[in-house]
């Protein structure tokens, strides 16, 4: 079973550490970390950190592609770059020592439909029956769901299992795509159920409704409250221990990587959820957009409980 990721809207994640965020004042940085990212790249990096190879397809702007490639090559990612004119965008996250992080995302990368079509065509050559195909991240400028959905349908024709994690798709889009797995967070899930989601039981109810539309598996991340999974094997809830998070950027991507790593290793769905939550939580213990450490994943597995709902 092989894993393929596609990233058409990559970014440099710039993490600025400050003492405290002061509006209308000059804020002095105490630290600055710059990581090559994008949700598909983050999934591939977290898989590599667990010792699992994947094929990662990514569109890069020529002006700063060298810096990006230098960074991701250190992670052991097997990547296939497609070059377009322009620059890879940046996302800036401010990390106060005594407050919540704030993220500023830029939407100024426009690879064009031709490049997106070509990267899907090349990625499809790596797709076979039971391939785990990850399409993650917001759609870039000039690319809409109407254009991407047929490309995803072509991937499904190969027999690949489609994992979609993108805030650019509406519930109606997801119903058309019918992925094998989606992973909305506690805010995104509200769009599907058109009501408040307070806790695990509400999240499971919402996930069940999504599955009625043809999505096979739904994992909902609930932040510090843990995560739920609704699947063919039933409904499960995973709690998480209290941690001192250094950065939450990329944690959801690490959760997906944890789930896929376990599934590709032949684990049950409850074990997939356990590994997903362990990896996502472990990622919060690293700075910037770094992947989770193996020792943190192993320790957290012993502290996280999974129950059937």
Buried (B, 14 or more C-beta within 10 A) or exposed (E): EBBBBBBBBBBBBBBBBBEEBEEEEEBEEEEEBBBBBBBBBBBBBBBBBBEBEBBBBBBBBEEBBEEBBEBBEEBEBEBBBBEBEBBBBBBBBBBBEEEEBEEEEEEEBBBBBEBBBBBBEBBBEBBEEEBBBBBBBBBBEEBEBEEBBEBBEBBBEBEBBBBBBBBBBEBEBBBBBBBBBBBBBBEBBBBBBEEEBEEBEBBBBBBEBBBEEEBBBBBBBBBEBBBBBBBEEEBBBBBBEEBEBBBBBBBBBBBBBBBBBBBBEEBBBBBBBBBBBBBBBBBBBBBBBBBBBEEBBEBBBEEBEBEEE
